[in-house]
Amino acid sequence: MIENKNFGHLQRDDHYADLLHLGIGFFDVIFEKYFQFSGRDCRKEFWTFTLIIFMINFILFLGVWFIAAFIAGVNGGHEDDFVALAIFISLCIVLIMLFTVGLPHIALTVRRLHDIGYSGWWYLLSLIPYVGIIPLIVFFCFDSQPGTNKYGANPKEQ
């Protein structure tokens, strides 16, 4: 807790404001920057969005498997019924997630590459099976280029 000199009462630390900003930033990427492939985005925005998407997917798939197991069990089901139902529901969720957050994540990835001074075409490395994502993960850990680069102003300095 810190003292607010303007109002003379205690308020929460900036940590809570940062958490609120992360949630707002998540929706900002989805709704306001859906098709925006130009510009720059910082490390924090990229990794926060990626982590939230990972957690949502994990919870959804865990829920799907529990629901499918329950439905298969209620129907006196067989193991084949459970697996088929779980795979079908999982594929539906994958398609929904792909269309709702897939494109914003690609756009965010391109803007993150711009932030470190690389072209968005480097994203095509992810198409190389098994090893293509490794250099991208390393790139995503780099700090922003200071100042303005050819893709725009540094988002940390705005």
C-alpha positions as a Markdown table, in Angstrom:
| # | Residue | x | y | z |
|---|---|---|---|---|
| 1 | Met | 0.0 | 0.0 | 0.0 |
| 2 | Ile | 1.2 | 3.5 | -0.8 |
| 3 | Glu | -0.2 | 6.8 | 0.3 |
| 4 | Asn | -1.8 | 8.9 | -2.3 |
| 5 | Lys | -0.8 | 12.5 | -1.7 |
| 6 | Asn | -3.6 | 14.0 | -3.7 |
| 7 | Phe | -6.4 | 12.3 | -1.7 |
| 8 | Gly | -4.6 | 11.5 | 1.6 |
| 9 | His | -5.9 | 7.9 | 1.7 |
| 10 | Leu | -4.3 | 4.6 | 1.0 |
| 11 | Gln | -4.7 | 2.9 | -2.4 |
| 12 | Arg | -3.6 | -0.3 | -4.0 |
| 13 | Asp | -0.1 | -0.7 | -5.5 |
| 14 | Asp | 0.4 | -0.3 | -9.3 |
| 15 | His | 0.6 | -4.1 | -9.5 |
| 16 | Tyr | -3.2 | -4.4 | -9.6 |
| 17 | Ala | -3.4 | -1.7 | -12.3 |
| 18 | Asp | -0.9 | -3.8 | -14.3 |
| 19 | Leu | -3.1 | -6.8 | -14.0 |
| 20 | Leu | -6.1 | -4.8 | -15.1 |
| 21 | His | -4.1 | -3.5 | -18.0 |
| 22 | Leu | -3.1 | -7.0 | -19.1 |
| 23 | Gly | -6.7 | -8.0 | -19.3 |
| 24 | Ile | -7.7 | -4.9 | -21.2 |
| 25 | Gly | -4.6 | -5.4 | -23.5 |
| 26 | Phe | -5.9 | -8.9 | -24.3 |
| 27 | Phe | -9.2 | -7.6 | -25.6 |
| 28 | Asp | -7.4 | -4.7 | -27.3 |
| 29 | Val | -5.4 | -7.2 | -29.4 |
| 30 | Ile | -8.6 | -9.2 | -30.3 |
| 31 | Phe | -11.0 | -6.4 | -31.1 |
| 32 | Glu | -9.0 | -3.3 | -32.0 |
| 33 | Lys | -5.9 | -4.8 | -33.7 |
| 34 | Tyr | -7.5 | -7.8 | -35.3 |
| 35 | Phe | -6.2 | -7.2 | -38.8 |
| 36 | Gln | -3.3 | -4.8 | -37.9 |
| 37 | Phe | -0.1 | -6.2 | -39.2 |
| 38 | Ser | 1.8 | -2.9 | -39.2 |
| 39 | Gly | 3.4 | -1.3 | -36.2 |
| 40 | Arg | 5.1 | -2.7 | -33.1 |
| 41 | Asp | 4.1 | -4.5 | -29.9 |
| 42 | Cys | 6.2 | -5.0 | -26.9 |
| 43 | Arg | 7.3 | -8.3 | -25.3 |
| 44 | Lys | 4.8 | -7.9 | -22.4 |
| 45 | Glu | 1.8 | -7.7 | -24.7 |
| 46 | Phe | 2.9 | -10.6 | -26.8 |
| 47 | Trp | 3.6 | -13.0 | -23.9 |
| 48 | Thr | 0.5 | -12.0 | -22.0 |
| 49 | Phe | -1.7 | -12.7 | -24.9 |
| 50 | Thr | 0.0 | -16.0 | -25.6 |
| 51 | Leu | -0.3 | -17.1 | -22.0 |
| 52 | Ile | -3.9 | -16.2 | -21.8 |
| 53 | Ile | -4.7 | -18.1 | -25.0 |
| 54 | Phe | -2.8 | -21.1 | -23.7 |
| 55 | Met | -4.7 | -21.1 | -20.4 |
| 56 | Ile | -8.0 | -20.8 | -22.1 |
| 57 | Asn | -7.2 | -23.7 | -24.5 |
| 58 | Phe | -6.0 | -25.8 | -21.6 |
| 59 | Ile | -9.2 | -25.2 | -19.5 |
| 60 | Leu | -11.4 | -25.8 | -22.5 |
| 61 | Phe | -9.8 | -29.1 | -23.5 |
| 62 | Leu | -9.7 | -30.3 | -20.0 |
| 63 | Gly | -13.4 | -29.5 | -19.7 |
| 64 | Val | -14.1 | -31.3 | -23.0 |
| 65 | Trp | -12.5 | -34.5 | -21.9 |
| 66 | Phe | -14.4 | -34.4 | -18.6 |
| 67 | Ile | -17.7 | -33.8 | -20.3 |
| 68 | Ala | -17.0 | -36.4 | -22.9 |
| 69 | Ala | -16.1 | -38.9 | -20.2 |
| 70 | Phe | -19.3 | -38.1 | -18.3 |
| 71 | Ile | -21.5 | -38.4 | -21.4 |
| 72 | Ala | -19.9 | -41.7 | -22.4 |
| 73 | Gly | -20.3 | -43.0 | -18.8 |
| 74 | Val | -24.0 | -42.0 | -18.6 |
| 75 | Asn | -24.8 | -43.7 | -21.8 |
| 76 | Gly | -23.1 | -46.9 | -20.6 |
| 77 | Gly | -20.6 | -45.9 | -23.2 |
| 78 | His | -17.8 | -47.7 | -24.7 |
| 79 | Glu | -14.3 | -46.3 | -24.9 |
| 80 | Asp | -14.7 | -45.7 | -28.6 |
| 81 | Asp | -17.7 | -43.5 | -27.9 |
| 82 | Phe | -15.8 | -41.4 | -25.5 |
| 83 | Val | -12.8 | -40.9 | -27.8 |
| 84 | Ala | -14.9 | -40.1 | -30.8 |
| 85 | Leu | -17.0 | -37.5 | -28.9 |
| 86 | Ala | -14.0 | -35.9 | -27.3 |
| 87 | Ile | -12.2 | -35.6 | -30.6 |
| 88 | Phe | -15.3 | -34.1 | -32.3 |
| 89 | Ile | -15.8 | -31.5 | -29.6 |
| 90 | Ser | -12.1 | -30.7 | -29.5 |
| 91 | Leu | -12.0 | -30.1 | -33.2 |
| 92 | Cys | -15.0 | -27.8 | -32.9 |
| 93 | Ile | -13.2 | -25.8 | -30.2 |
| 94 | Val | -10.0 | -25.7 | -32.3 |
| 95 | Leu | -11.9 | -24.2 | -35.2 |
| 96 | Ile | -13.7 | -21.7 | -33.0 |
| 97 | Met | -10.4 | -20.7 | -31.4 |
| 98 | Leu | -8.6 | -20.5 | -34.8 |
| 99 | Phe | -11.1 | -18.1 | -36.1 |
| 100 | Thr | -11.5 | -16.0 | -33.0 |
| 101 | Val | -7.8 | -15.7 | -31.8 |
| 102 | Gly | -5.7 | -17.2 | -34.6 |
| 103 | Leu | -5.6 | -14.2 | -36.8 |
| 104 | Pro | -5.1 | -11.7 | -34.0 |
| 105 | His | -2.2 | -13.9 | -32.7 |
| 106 | Ile | -0.6 | -14.0 | -36.1 |
| 107 | Ala | -0.9 | -10.2 | -36.4 |
| 108 | Leu | 0.5 | -9.8 | -32.9 |
| 109 | Thr | 3.4 | -12.0 | -33.8 |
| 110 | Val | 4.2 | -10.0 | -36.9 |
| 111 | Arg | 4.1 | -6.8 | -34.8 |
| 112 | Arg | 6.3 | -8.4 | -32.2 |
| 113 | Leu | 8.8 | -9.3 | -35.0 |
| 114 | His | 8.6 | -5.6 | -36.1 |
| 115 | Asp | 9.4 | -4.5 | -32.6 |
| 116 | Ile | 12.8 | -6.3 | -32.6 |
| 117 | Gly | 13.5 | -5.1 | -36.2 |
| 118 | Tyr | 12.7 | -8.2 | -38.2 |
| 119 | Ser | 10.3 | -8.5 | -41.1 |
| 120 | Gly | 7.0 | -10.2 | -40.5 |
| 121 | Trp | 7.9 | -12.8 | -43.1 |
| 122 | Trp | 10.1 | -14.4 | -40.5 |
| 123 | Tyr | 6.9 | -15.8 | -39.1 |
| 124 | Leu | 7.0 | -18.3 | -42.0 |
| 125 | Leu | 9.7 | -20.1 | -40.0 |
| 126 | Ser | 6.9 | -21.6 | -37.9 |
| 127 | Leu | 5.9 | -23.7 | -40.9 |
| 128 | Ile | 9.1 | -25.8 | -40.7 |
| 129 | Pro | 8.1 | -28.8 | -38.5 |
| 130 | Tyr | 9.7 | -29.2 | -35.1 |
| 131 | Val | 12.6 | -26.7 | -35.5 |
| 132 | Gly | 11.0 | -23.7 | -37.1 |
| 133 | Ile | 9.5 | -22.3 | -33.9 |
| 134 | Ile | 12.8 | -22.4 | -32.0 |
| 135 | Pro | 14.4 | -19.3 | -33.5 |
| 136 | Leu | 11.0 | -17.5 | -33.3 |
| 137 | Ile | 10.8 | -18.2 | -29.5 |
| 138 | Val | 14.3 | -16.8 | -29.2 |
| 139 | Phe | 13.4 | -13.7 | -31.2 |
| 140 | Phe | 10.3 | -13.2 | -29.0 |
| 141 | Cys | 12.5 | -13.0 | -25.9 |
| 142 | Phe | 14.6 | -10.1 | -27.3 |
| 143 | Asp | 14.0 | -6.6 | -26.0 |
| 144 | Ser | 12.5 | -4.0 | -28.2 |
| 145 | Gln | 14.7 | -1.9 | -30.4 |
| 146 | Pro | 15.2 | 1.4 | -28.8 |
| 147 | Gly | 13.8 | 4.4 | -30.5 |
| 148 | Thr | 12.0 | 4.4 | -33.8 |
| 149 | Asn | 12.7 | 1.7 | -36.4 |
| 150 | Lys | 11.3 | 1.3 | -39.9 |
| 151 | Tyr | 8.1 | -0.2 | -38.5 |
| 152 | Gly | 7.3 | 2.6 | -36.1 |
| 153 | Ala | 7.9 | 4.1 | -32.7 |
| 154 | Asn | 8.9 | 2.0 | -29.8 |
| 155 | Pro | 5.7 | 1.0 | -27.9 |
| 156 | Lys | 7.5 | 1.3 | -24.5 |
| 157 | Glu | 8.3 | 4.9 | -25.1 |
| 158 | Gln | 4.8 | 6.0 | -26.0 |
